Amino acid sequence: MPIFLIVLAVVALLVPIAAWAQSKGPLDYSLKQYGFILGVALLGGIVSWSHKVRKGDAQAWNLMQLIGELTTSAFAGLLAFWLCELSGAPALLGAALVGIAGHMGSRAINTFESFALRRWGAAPDSNQPPRQGE
């Protein structure tokens, strides 16, 4: 997991460079490319789920748990793909990170969330009184 965090930090440092380049939007990629990316992320999710079954954390016949694991893996892989594309990472590195994010599932999403909070700060809590000067 530390290697993933290091790669994620490198990607985060490259984001300002990518802002200068003309970037593609999410709808500019082909279905073939999205199919490949989601397939890699889902493979990571299947590996994670089978590991949980072997450890005894999940039952093999629990279809809802498998669907939840695969859905989370696909979402995490898609986020990793978009971050890699934004940073201009090489395609092979992007594919590897998509698989890792798919395997990590919700842990990858939590990592992305903590990175975003550190990078852009937390949204102000509406229950708290405004700070002085706001």
JOTA-V850799 format. One line per field, one symbol per residue. ss: DSSP state (a for helix, b for strand, c for the rest). psi: psi as a letter, one per 40 degrees, with the letter a starting at -180 (. if undefined). burial: + if it has 9 or more other C-alpha atoms within 8 Angstrom, else -. Layout:
ss: ???
psi: ???
burial: ???
//
This chain:
ss: caaaaaaaaaaaaaaaaaaacccccaaaccaaaaaaaaaaaaaaaaaaaaaaaaacccccccaaaaaaaaaaaaaaaaaaaaaaaaacccaaaaaaaaaaaaaacaaaaaaaaaaaaaaacccccccccccccc
psi: dddddddddddddeddddddihiiideeiiddddddddddddddddddddddddeeeiidegddddddddddddddddddddddddefiiddddddddddddddbddddddddddddddeiiiiheeiiiihe.
burial: ---+------+--++--+----------+----+--++-+++++++++++-++----+-------+--++-+++++++-++++++++-+----++-++++++++++-++------++-----------------
//
